[in-house]
Amino acid sequence: MDIFLMYGVYYGLLAIIMGLSFFLFTKAMSVREKNIRLAVFLFSIGINILVLPISFFIGAMATDAPESSNLQIVQGFLFVQGLPLFVAIISLILLLKNKRN
């Protein structure tokens, strides 16, 4: 029973992550041409959600050595997640700037 629960949670979380990112990708493709900045924002959030498990894995592998500290997990996480996070922040700024005008 414990094995079933462990694999159920693991694959359940992966299914939720994949489903949410697929939903955001399809939502970004269905946005009208007029609001292209919203589509870019939704697409960048979808990329962030897809890259999130990989970046946590790389960050955890960086702390595997006994002499490593918490700084290595942040460096490993940002090594993978840095560019998608930067794109999401820029698209959010452009989206908010567009709503004010």
Sequence and secondary structure as in RCSB ss.txt:
>XXXX:A:sequence
MDIFLMYGVYYGLLAIIMGLSFFLFTKAMSVREKNIRLAVFLFSIGINILVLPISFFIGAMATDAPESSNLQIVQ
GFLFVQGLPLFVAIISLILLLKNKRN
>XXXX:A:secstr
 HHHHHHHHHHHHHHHHHHHHHHHHHHHHHS GGGHHHHHHHHHHHHHHHHHHHHHHHHHHHT STT  HHHHHH
HHHHHHHHHHHHHHHHHHHHHHHHH 
